[in-house]
Each structure stands twice: as C-alpha cells, then as structure tokens.
Amino acid sequence: PLADELAQQHVITDEGTGGKCGPNSLSRTAREKHLYTNSGDHLRQDVCRHGSQLLTIDHTWVGGAGKPYTVRQLIEESFMQWSRDAYDGSAETWLRLMSDEKANTWVDTAFLALTADFLAVDIRYHAVIYGGKYSHSSTLTPSASVVARDTLTLALVIDWHFCAVLRS
C-alpha cells in the first residue's frame, strides 16, 4: 500500500533491525542527498552530543502550534511515551540510553526532532500500521534558529520499524 503509493518516484529500503533501523535509515537518506557522510551509529552519537549541548544551554524549541518548549521537555515527553516507568524519565537517562550503541534503543520523536536540528533538515515520515494500512504522515522540523536545507523521508511501521525512502 505505502510502497505502491511511493513506487512511482521512490524506493523503500530496509536499513537494519534491532534499534538500528532509525539511525541507519536517517543516515542513508542524508547520505543520498550529500548532507551526511557517516553511518547510522555515528549519526546516533552525533545527535546525542547535539542534544546534550542543547540541553546544557536550555535551548527552546517552538512547536507546531507555536508553543515554546525546552529541549528537556521535548526529550522527556517523548521518553515517557515509551519508557513505561522502566526508567526515571529524565533527559539525561534518555541521552544515555540513546547514545549506547549496544543498547540499540529505538529512535523516538525526540531523536527525530534532534536529528532534524543537527542535520538542518525537515524529516517527513509516512506511517503505516503493521500489515501495511496507511495511518498518517508527519514532518518534524529543526528548531527556529535552524533553516532546513532539504527534506529526508522515512517510512514507519508504527511501534516497530523505520525504513529509508530514496529516489528511484
């Protein structure tokens, strides 16, 4: 279904499993557009360093509705969506888990937003439920101080898997 819709001009590629699919898919789409040259593992580290720097300076983001929120709020609200009380919910714990290559923590909305900011891109994803039925599309943008220079596109099977969407 989603593949059929995108097939005219795009190809969906699987870039790995076990928590690596998000960073690998982001890295692959960015490499295709000559915006980043390293692997998904390197991107994970770079984005976490960027997030840590923004957290240190208490950087403020402006949401889609124009409501300002801090990077701490961005990370912690996203973290609480999936941590299910298994962790303390702090931005520092999120950064530790996200940056641990051995943990291979799946990326979340905060990681996508921080990647958009780090790479200076918009990140558009097309989401389907398991089985392929289309759910929704969304775009994450960098913070207001960063101008997006391009758009990276991903496919997402909700709560399961990211893939890169590349030009055919």
N, C-alpha and C positions, 0 to 999 in steps of 0.2 A: 503493500500500500504506500508507505512513505517512499520506499525505494522507487516505486513506479512513478510517483509524482516528481521526484528529483532526477530520474533517469535521463530526461531529455538533455540536460546540460551538466549533470553531476554524477559522481560515483561515491557510494558509501563504502568506506574501508574500515575493517576491524584492526585496531592498533594494539590489542593486548587485553589481558584479563587480570583478575586478582588485585584490583585497585590501581592498576597502571593504565587502564583504558582512557581515563580522563586526561591526565598529563600527556600521554603519548598522542592522543587524538589532537589535543591543542597544539602540541609541538609540531606534529605532521602538517596541520593546516597552516601554521605560521611559517614553517619551512617552505611550503609550496609557494607562498607569497613573498618569500625572501625577507621575512620580518624577524626570524629567529633561526639560529643555526644549530642549536644543541638538541639533545634527546629530551624525552619526557621526564626522566629522572632529574636532569639538570633544570628543566623548567620548574619542577616541583620545588627544588631548592631555591631557585631564583625568586619565585613567587612568595615563598615563605619568608625569605630575607626581606623582600619588599614589604610584605605585610607587617613584619616585626618593626621595620623602620617607621611605617605609617602609624603603628600602634604607639611607638615611643613618642612621636610628636603629637599624638592625639588628633590625627587627621580627621576631618569631617567630610562626609560624603553627602550628596544630595540625591534623594531617591526619586523614583519616577513621578511621585505626586508632589515633588518639590520640597519634601520634608527632609531637613538635615538630620543626619545621624553619624555617630563616630564609627571609626573602623572597629573599635571594640564592640559596639552594638551590632554592627554588620556580622562580625565573626561569631559572637556569642548567640545571636538569634538563629543563625544558620546551624551552628553546632548543636543547639538544643533540639533542632528538628530531627536529628539522627542519633544523638548520644544516649537518649533514653535513660538518663540518670546513671549511666555507667561511669561517667566522668564528672568532674566538678563543674563543667560548663564554661570554664574560663577561656579567654582568648589565648592565654599562654599555653594551656593544655592543648587547644586546637592546633596551635603552631607546632608544638612538639610532636603531636601525632601526625599532622600533615607532612612534616618535613622528614619523618622517619621512613626511609626507603624500604626498610624491612617490614614495617607495618603495612605498607601499601594501602593506606587509608583512602577510601573512595573520595573523589572530589565532591564538593557541595556548592551551593550558591555563592558562599563567601569566596571560595577558591576561584570560581569563575569570574567574579567581580574583581578580585585582586589581580587575576591574570589579565583581564581587560585593561586595568590600570597600568600594570607593569609593561605590557606589550603595546600600549596605546592603540587599542583596537576595540571595536564592538564585538561581542560574542553572541551569535544567534544560534539558538538550538531549536530543533524540531523534535517534539516528544511524542512517543507512542507508548501505549501500554503493551505489556508482554503479549505477543501474538500478532502485533503489528497495527492495531487500530490506532489511528491518529488521535492525539489528545489535545495538544496545543503547541504553539511556538512562542518564544520569548527572546528578548535581546537584553543582554547585560552590557552596560556602558562603563567606561572609566569614570573616575571622579571628575568633578567640574574643572579642575585645574589641568586636566589632560585632554588633548584633542585626539579623537580616534582617527587613525590614518588608513584604516581598512576594516573589513569585517571578516571574522573567522566563523565558519559554520560547522555545527556538530549535529549529529543525530543522537537521541537519547531514548533508551528503553527505560521508562521510569523505574527508579529504585533498583536498577540492575546493570546498565551498560551504556557507555559512550562510544561513538564511532566518529571518525573524521568524514566530513563531506567535502570532496575535492572536485575540481572541474574535470570533466571527462575529455 
